[in-house]
Amino acid sequence: MKILNKIKNRFLTMIANRKYRLAVISAACFFTSFMLTATVVKTVKSLGMRKGVGGYETSSVPEYTENLDALLSEGESSSYESAKTESAESSITYQTYRVKPGDMIGYIADKYDITTDTIISVNNIKQSRLIQVGQYLKIPSMKGIIYTVRKDGETPVSIAESYKVDAQQTASVNALALDASLKAGTSLFVPEAELDWMTRQEINGDLFHRPLHGRYWISSRYGWRDSPFNASKRTFHGGLDMATAPGTPIYASLDGKVTTTGFNATYGNYVIITHHSGYKTLYGHMSQITCKKGNFVYTNTMIGRVGSTGMSTGPHLHFTVYKNGKSVNPSLLLN
């Protein structure tokens, strides 16, 4: 009895002490909270779990079969996965990507598991070197290119055959029948198709080789400039001036046929080569022409030597690229 009274007095003394009283109250609150939480969790679980249910679930009424094992067979599973894959492959979705500093089309294509051709074609990019930071690009969910029908009567089958891709997928992606007759100007997405080599090289700026294989420096670029012959005027320079030592060999920038050779008061001794796809190149101010009209030349064919003939302030090659009769910036096409 004395021991119990002693414990009781000790306990009352501790309760009277503010420090111990706070400790006891905190412990009691913690224990109560723990028990309440455990009870709530157990109750929620019991409400959400219906006992005695199971089986294969579908979003529609299942068909009856006497062979229950067939529902779980590998064959059924494969058919389901195949149908799901076919459905996914027959649709196309797009998302938007904003170009960041340091981005290149190849890096972006790898990130989304598509090709550079896909990004170039879908976004109608004419010069891949000119994509800008902050520019928005449309990214499709599958590889392929945009094709514009060239003449009335083309079909998904004929288009797919020309690109050597699957006709059924081409028709499905564009929600067309295989034999649908299309009008000229109609655009459609051709899965797995690629751009032709020439178009890809042109857009990537790798179509033309440099006509001077040795060292040179750019003395005048394409575009507006102060005239070197009249300081008070600004004139448009339709080519690229490449200054180097006189006599330096000049080579064809792209395979083609020499269609003009001669002398001009402006360009001095010059050569014009006609290439595919509406391209022509002009080489001016030569000291010597080493090819003849009608020759077919290659990128390793020397067509002349650097000079300073015509309107020139010193030895250099004037190099112009024409596309369908209009000059274009050679710097965007030289590899």
FENHU-V183680 format. One record per residue. N is the residue number from 1. RES is the residue in one letter. PSI is psi in whole degrees, 0 to 359 (* if undefined). Layout:
N,RES,PSI
N,RES,PSI
This chain:
1,M,319
2,K,324
3,I,319
4,L,319
5,N,323
6,K,317
7,I,320
8,K,315
9,N,321
10,R,318
11,F,316
12,L,325
13,T,319
14,M,320
15,I,324
16,A,333
17,N,124
18,R,322
19,K,313
20,Y,327
21,R,319
22,L,322
23,A,318
24,V,317
25,I,318
26,S,317
27,A,319
28,A,319
29,C,317
30,F,314
31,F,318
32,T,316
33,S,318
34,F,314
35,M,321
36,L,318
37,T,316
38,A,321
39,T,318
40,V,314
41,V,316
42,K,322
43,T,317
44,V,317
45,K,318
46,S,328
47,L,322
48,G,349
49,M,112
50,R,123
51,K,148
52,G,23
53,V,163
54,G,190
55,G,173
56,Y,125
57,E,142
58,T,168
59,S,2
60,S,175
61,V,123
62,P,149
63,E,146
64,Y,139
65,T,140
66,E,337
67,N,89
68,L,329
69,D,334
70,A,330
71,L,331
72,L,7
73,S,161
74,E,325
75,G,315
76,E,318
77,S,317
78,S,320
79,S,319
80,Y,313
81,E,321
82,S,316
83,A,321
84,K,318
85,T,317
86,E,320
87,S,319
88,A,323
89,E,340
90,S,2
91,S,155
92,I,138
93,T,163
94,Y,150
95,Q,167
96,T,139
97,Y,135
98,R,125
99,V,132
100,K,162
101,P,134
102,G,354
103,D,144
104,M,153
105,I,322
106,G,320
107,Y,318
108,I,319
109,A,316
110,D,322
111,K,324
112,Y,10
113,D,44
114,I,187
115,T,161
116,T,325
117,D,320
118,T,310
119,I,317
120,I,313
121,S,312
122,V,326
123,N,7
124,N,46
125,I,126
126,K,331
127,Q,108
128,S,338
129,R,348
130,L,13
131,I,143
132,Q,147
133,V,131
134,G,347
135,Q,142
136,Y,133
137,L,143
138,K,125
139,I,113
140,P,164
141,S,359
142,M,163
143,K,150
144,G,183
145,I,163
146,I,130
147,Y,134
148,T,123
149,V,130
150,R,329
151,K,152
152,D,143
153,G,352
154,E,150
155,T,164
156,P,326
157,V,312
158,S,324
159,I,315
160,A,320
161,E,323
162,S,331
163,Y,358
164,K,48
165,V,177
166,D,122
167,A,320
168,Q,317
169,Q,321
170,T,316
171,A,316
172,S,315
173,V,326
174,N,10
175,A,49
176,L,157
177,A,154
178,L,323
179,D,19
180,A,129
181,S,121
182,L,150
183,K,150
184,A,136
185,G,346
186,T,135
187,S,140
188,L,159
189,F,127
190,V,102
191,P,139
192,E,357
193,A,157
194,E,156
195,L,152
196,D,159
197,W,316
198,M,314
199,T,318
200,R,315
201,Q,321
202,E,313
203,I,323
204,N,359
205,G,28
206,D,19
207,L,317
208,F,143
209,H,157
210,R,130
211,P,344
212,L,121
213,H,347
214,G,194
215,R,144
216,Y,171
217,W,151
218,I,111
219,S,340
220,S,130
221,R,175
222,Y,133
223,G,192
224,W,143
225,R,164
226,D,130
227,S,130
228,P,351
229,F,349
230,N,99
231,A,340
232,S,358
233,K,150
234,R,130
235,T,160
236,F,125
237,H,115
238,G,18
239,G,200
240,L,125
241,D,124
242,M,102
243,A,136
244,T,182
245,A,142
246,P,144
247,G,353
248,T,134
249,P,142
250,I,134
251,Y,155
252,A,136
253,S,340
254,L,148
255,D,141
256,G,188
257,K,132
258,V,116
259,T,343
260,T,137
261,T,146
262,G,198
263,F,139
264,N,144
265,A,330
266,T,308
267,Y,358
268,G,221
269,N,126
270,Y,162
271,V,139
272,I,131
273,I,133
274,T,129
275,H,185
276,H,168
277,S,31
278,G,11
279,Y,143
280,K,152
281,T,144
282,L,137
283,Y,117
284,G,168
285,H,26
286,M,148
287,S,336
288,Q,139
289,I,128
290,T,17
291,C,169
292,K,154
293,K,134
294,G,344
295,N,141
296,F,124
297,V,157
298,Y,174
299,T,349
300,N,13
301,T,123
302,M,126
303,I,351
304,G,188
305,R,150
306,V,138
307,G,204
308,S,38
309,T,160
310,G,207
311,M,98
312,S,146
313,T,2
314,G,168
315,P,125
316,H,166
317,L,125
318,H,124
319,F,120
320,T,141
321,V,129
322,Y,139
323,K,112
324,N,42
325,G,356
326,K,140
327,S,144
328,V,162
329,N,112
330,P,331
331,S,335
332,L,355
333,L,349
334,L,133
335,N,*
